[in-house]
Amino acid sequence: MLDLNRLKALHAVHVYGSVGAAADALMVTPSAVSQQIAKLERETGARLMERNGRGVRLTDAAGLLAEHAERILALVETAEADFEALRGEVVGRLNVAAFPTAVRGLMPGALATLRTRHPDLWVQLNEREPERVMREVARGELDVGVIQDWLNRPMALPDGLSKATLLDDVADVAVPAGHALAGRKELELAELNGELWISSTPGTVCHDWLVFTLRNASLEPVIACMADEYPTQLALVAAGLGCAIVPRLGRDCVPEGVRLVPLRPRQSRRIYAVWRTDAARRPAIRALVEALAEASRSQENAWAVS
């Protein structure tokens, strides 16, 4: 009988193209993946991997088995979901990922709520960029993902996924306290012509959105500093090194040397929970989405008071 964990390892190498990438996706060592495939070779009596330069590649036999593995793993997931739905209990394991700001701003409250209400549910939390989260949810490597897109640059939802909106996260421009526009009640991006900007690193959703948005306002972005965490960006603004556009969820404590000015028109990003539609009947997924919605409402209430 074929072992499911070994089939999962083979399928991951087939999807990601290398043992190392498969190991990262499965959160194990490359050695563990290689060992699983070696055992699968002994079980099947077929050679599944062969040398290819400095790396390895799957044989034709492995490709055929990986296609079957995809269907087998999908059936197993469906069976587990049906069984959980029949029991109606929030139990089992969820593999979850969110982008960094949501990991800090939403996940602690949501996971604490789940642990109190459903102690038999185990949640594994991972930090990922939104595009990777979306891909891994679609491929079944994650059960639930928390992603974000900007309202002026929405992200397409792949077929087979469902989503729930958690909150709209308004972004303001952060300028040094001594900046000429620091005292304004609101401003337009065009008024920031010639400014230096602080951005996330290229290839991230927020960097690409900033460049897109500034160019739409007829501004050519001059990026002076790059940092992925918003508190770091705010520290750089406080030092007078440039301006940044920072959403509310990304600013825990605003430094003394920073002023936040609302933008006109308003800029905001929408934060979603996503999951595979076929798995929606799992009580555990419904419980997590509900906990995330509660954490989002608590965050919105805190913003209203502040």
C-alpha positions in Angstrom: 0.0 0.0 0.0 1.3 3.5 -0.9 2.1 5.7 2.1 0.3 9.1 2.0 3.2 11.0 3.4 5.5 9.7 0.8 3.0 10.5 -1.9 2.7 14.0 -0.5 6.5 14.4 -0.6 6.6 13.3 -4.3 3.7 15.6 -5.2 5.5 18.6 -3.6 8.6 17.9 -5.6 6.5 17.7 -8.7 4.7 21.0 -8.0 7.7 23.0 -6.7 10.4 21.6 -9.0 13.1 20.7 -6.5 13.6 18.8 -3.2 14.6 22.0 -1.4 11.5 23.9 -2.5 9.3 21.0 -1.6 10.9 20.8 1.8 10.2 24.5 2.4 6.5 24.0 1.4 6.1 21.0 3.7 8.1 22.6 6.5 10.6 19.7 6.8 14.2 19.2 5.8 15.3 18.3 2.3 16.8 15.1 3.7 13.4 14.1 5.0 11.8 14.6 1.6 14.6 12.6 -0.1 14.1 9.8 2.4 10.4 9.7 1.8 10.9 9.4 -1.9 13.6 6.8 -1.5 11.1 4.7 0.5 8.5 5.2 -2.2 11.0 4.0 -4.8 11.4 0.8 -2.8 7.6 0.4 -2.4 6.9 0.9 -6.1 10.0 -0.8 -7.4 10.5 2.1 -9.8 13.1 4.8 -10.0 11.5 8.2 -9.2 14.4 10.7 -9.2 17.5 11.0 -11.2 20.5 13.3 -11.2 20.2 16.5 -13.3 23.3 18.6 -13.1 23.7 19.6 -9.5 20.1 18.8 -8.7 17.6 16.1 -9.4 14.6 15.7 -11.6 11.6 13.4 -11.5 11.4 10.5 -13.9 8.4 9.8 -16.2 7.2 7.2 -13.7 7.4 9.8 -10.9 5.4 12.2 -13.0 2.7 9.7 -13.5 2.6 8.8 -9.8 2.5 12.4 -8.9 -0.6 13.0 -11.0 -2.3 10.1 -9.2 -1.0 11.4 -5.9 -2.8 14.8 -6.5 -6.1 13.0 -7.0 -5.5 10.7 -4.0 -4.6 13.6 -1.7 -7.6 15.6 -2.8 -9.9 12.6 -2.0 -8.3 12.2 1.4 -8.9 15.9 2.1 -12.5 15.6 1.0 -13.0 12.5 3.2 -11.6 14.3 6.2 -13.7 17.4 5.6 -16.9 15.2 5.2 -16.1 13.4 8.4 -15.5 16.6 10.4 -18.7 18.1 9.0 -20.6 14.9 10.0 -19.3 15.1 13.6 -19.9 18.9 13.7 -17.0 19.3 16.0 -14.2 21.9 15.8 -11.3 19.5 16.0 -8.2 18.5 14.0 -5.5 20.6 12.5 -5.4 23.8 10.4 -2.4 25.0 8.5 -2.8 28.8 8.2 -0.7 31.7 6.8 -1.0 35.4 6.8 1.0 38.4 5.6 3.3 39.9 8.2 1.0 42.8 9.3 -2.0 40.5 9.8 0.2 38.1 11.7 0.9 40.8 14.2 -2.4 42.7 14.1 -5.1 40.0 13.7 -3.8 36.5 14.3 -2.9 36.8 18.0 -6.5 37.7 19.0 -8.1 35.2 16.6 -5.9 32.3 17.7 -6.4 33.1 21.4 -10.1 33.0 20.8 -9.9 29.6 19.1 -7.7 28.1 21.8 -10.2 29.1 24.5 -13.3 27.9 22.5 -11.9 24.9 20.8 -9.0 23.3 22.7 -9.0 20.2 20.5 -8.2 22.3 17.4 -4.5 22.7 16.5 -3.5 25.7 14.3 -0.1 26.0 12.7 0.5 29.7 11.8 3.0 30.7 9.1 4.0 34.1 7.8 3.9 34.5 4.0 3.5 37.2 1.4 -0.1 37.4 -0.1 0.7 35.9 -3.5 2.3 32.9 -2.0 -0.5 32.5 0.5 -3.0 32.4 -2.4 -1.0 29.8 -4.4 -0.6 27.5 -1.4 -4.3 27.7 -0.4 -5.2 26.9 -4.0 -2.9 23.9 -4.0 -4.1 22.6 -0.7 -0.9 23.2 1.2 -2.7 25.7 3.4 -6.2 25.4 4.8 -6.8 29.1 5.3 -4.9 32.2 4.3 -5.2 35.9 5.2 -4.4 38.1 2.2 -4.7 41.7 1.2 -5.1 43.8 -1.9 -5.5 47.5 -2.5 -8.8 48.8 -3.7 -7.2 50.5 -6.7 -5.3 47.3 -7.6 -7.4 44.2 -6.7 -6.0 40.7 -6.8 -7.9 38.1 -8.8 -9.2 35.1 -6.8 -8.4 31.7 -8.4 -11.2 29.3 -9.3 -12.1 27.0 -6.4 -11.4 29.5 -3.6 -13.9 31.3 -1.4 -13.2 34.5 0.6 -14.6 36.6 3.4 -13.8 40.3 3.8 -12.4 41.0 7.2 -11.8 44.7 7.2 -10.8 47.8 5.1 -7.5 49.1 6.3 -7.2 52.9 5.5 -3.7 54.2 4.7 -2.4 57.7 5.5 0.8 59.4 4.4 3.5 59.5 7.1 5.7 62.6 6.9 8.4 63.9 9.2 7.1 66.2 12.0 9.0 69.2 10.6 7.6 68.7 7.0 5.8 71.7 5.4 2.7 69.5 5.0 2.7 67.9 8.5 -0.1 70.2 9.8 -2.5 69.6 7.0 -5.9 67.9 7.7 -5.6 66.0 4.4 -3.6 66.2 1.1 -3.5 64.8 -2.4 -0.6 62.7 -3.6 0.3 65.3 -6.3 1.3 67.7 -3.5 4.1 65.3 -2.6 5.9 65.8 -5.9 9.7 65.7 -5.5 9.6 63.8 -2.2 11.8 60.8 -1.3 9.9 57.7 -0.5 10.3 54.8 1.9 8.9 51.5 0.6 8.7 47.8 1.0 11.2 45.7 -1.0 10.6 45.2 -4.8 8.3 42.3 -5.6 6.1 42.7 -2.6 2.4 43.7 -2.9 3.0 47.0 -1.0 6.0 48.1 -3.1 4.3 47.3 -6.4 1.2 49.1 -5.2 3.1 52.2 -4.1 4.9 52.5 -7.4 1.6 52.0 -9.3 -0.3 54.5 -7.2 2.4 57.3 -7.3 2.7 56.9 -11.1 -1.1 57.1 -11.4 -0.8 60.5 -9.6 1.9 61.5 -12.2 4.7 61.2 -9.6 7.9 59.2 -10.5 8.8 57.4 -7.2 12.3 58.0 -5.9 12.8 55.3 -3.3 15.3 56.3 -0.7 14.9 53.4 1.8 13.3 50.0 1.7 12.0 48.1 4.7 9.2 45.5 4.8 8.0 46.2 8.3 5.9 49.3 8.8 7.3 50.2 12.2 10.7 50.3 10.6 9.4 52.6 7.8 8.0 54.9 10.4 11.3 55.1 12.2 12.9 56.1 8.9 10.3 58.7 8.4 10.9 60.0 11.9 14.6 60.4 11.0 13.6 62.7 8.1 14.7 60.2 5.4 11.5 60.3 3.4 7.7 59.8 3.3 5.7 56.6 3.5 2.1 55.5 3.0 1.2 53.4 6.0 -2.1 51.5 6.7 -3.6 51.6 10.1 -3.0 47.9 10.8 0.7 48.5 10.2 1.3 51.2 12.8 1.4 50.0 16.4 3.2 53.0 17.9 3.8 56.1 15.9 7.1 57.7 16.7 7.2 61.3 18.1 8.8 62.6 14.9 6.1 61.4 12.5 2.8 63.0 11.5 0.1 61.0 9.7 -2.0 62.9 7.2 -5.1 61.4 5.5 -5.0 61.2 1.7 -7.6 62.5 -0.8 -9.0 60.4 -2.4 -8.7 57.9 0.4 -6.3 55.0 -0.1 -7.1 51.6 1.6 -6.5 48.0 1.3 -9.0 45.2 1.9 -8.1 42.2 4.0 -9.6 38.8 3.3 -9.7 35.3 4.6 -9.5 32.7 1.8 -10.0 28.9 1.7 -10.8 26.2 -0.7 -14.5 26.1 -1.5 -14.6 22.3 -1.3 -13.3 22.5 2.3 -15.8 25.1 3.5 -18.0 22.5 5.3 -15.2 21.9 7.8 -16.3 23.3 11.2 -12.7 24.2 11.9 -12.4 26.5 8.9 -15.7 28.2 9.8 -14.6 28.7 13.4 -11.3 30.3 12.3 -13.0 32.7 9.9 -15.4 33.7 12.6 -12.5 34.3 15.1 -10.7 36.4 12.4 -13.9 38.4 11.9 -14.2 39.1 15.6 -10.5 40.1 15.8 -11.1 42.5 12.9 -14.1 44.1 14.5 -12.1 44.6 17.7 -9.4 46.3 15.7 -11.9 48.6 14.0 -13.4 49.5 17.3 -10.0 50.4 18.7 -9.3 52.6 15.7 -12.7 54.4 16.2 -11.8 55.2 19.9 -8.3 56.3 19.2 
